[in-house]
Amino acid sequence: MHDQDQPQDKAQAAPPAARPSLGHVLISSVRNEGPFVLEFVAHHRAIGFDLICIASNDCTDGTDLVLGALDRHGVIRHLPNVVPPGQSPQHAGYAAMRRRFRLNDADWLMVLDADEFLHVSVGTGRVADLTGAVPAGTDIIMLNAQTFGSTDDPGWHAGLVTEQFQRRLPQRHKANGPVKTLTRGVHRFREIHNHSVMFYFQPPPLNIVRSDLTGFQIPRRTGLWQFLRNVPVEEIRHGIAHYNHYAVKSLASFCLRQARGRGARPMDEENTRHTSAYFERIADANIPDSSFTDRYGAALRTEIDRLLALPGVAEAQAEAERRYGALVAGLL
């Protein structure tokens, strides 16, 4: 059966009750991203997301300590997620957060991984500038990646990812084909996946807008994933927005990523995607690009400093960096 032919799940598909909207909502499901989640949260708060919800999955590097400290101050909502055997950590986390944090009440919902940063090129660079730039009646905004490589130093160093890695691949590169989306009215869809929502319940078509403001409709009896997972290189667009993807970082960080497994696959399944060939394909990116820090660097630093001043946050961050460093040392 296709996405739009599934029977209606009333618990998920019913429209939200008369409650205040959650506004622009960002969710993520992470594992062992300890040194990096603070920067991820700070940036997306600085650009105007009203609510950030993050599930942590069996973390060993202090990720859950940082998220827990931020949650205690109301900065984010953190869900320690126990993943049943054989299930995808990401999908299980999204479903659990949807139930716990009433995500059906979001005006717009976006899913990003901790190595992905939204970059809005219109207005003042805030997420509301992006959703305000698309035509009325838009159901889904689809954005392509801008993928960044590594540096000549294979080691891991504490500090901001967006400052350390500023060499990217050409726009028309296969690594920029993956799509991430912002969805209006998420209650109309049965499932949330890491690239898009799935299984649309209401009468089609769905109105999709690309980042160059061109649009198309997804007809009935067509799986959403066929349009909203990956695009051919000739269809990659970086217009009013894209997302920066720091897919490999340093070699040391990449090795830890390879060891932790894939978020969209069961945790005990061998990671056959993040191979040395994957690293080499992306790490050698050589186009200098400081546009992210030029646009957002000052605001990001200000927000990080504010968060670190909250009781317990700096201590949790330091412990995550210590644990992550120990894991790196264990690779040597």
Secondary structure, DSSP 4 states (H G I P E B T S, - for coil): --GGGSPP-HHHHSPP-S-----EEEEEEESS-TTTHHHHHHHHHHTT-SEEEEEEES-SSSHHHHHHHHHHTTSSEEEEE-PPTTS-HHHHHHHHHHHHTTGGG-SEEEE--TTEEEEE-STTS-HHHHHHHSPTT--EEEEEEEEE---S--S--SS-HHHH--EE--SSSGGG-BEEEEEE-GGGEEEE-SSSEEEE-SSS-EEEE-TTS-EEEEPTT--THHHHSB--GGG---SSEEEEEE-S-SHHHHHHHHHH--TTS-TTS---SS-HHHHHHHHT--EE--HHHHHHHHHHHHHHHHHHTSTTHHHHHHHHHHHHHHHHHTT-
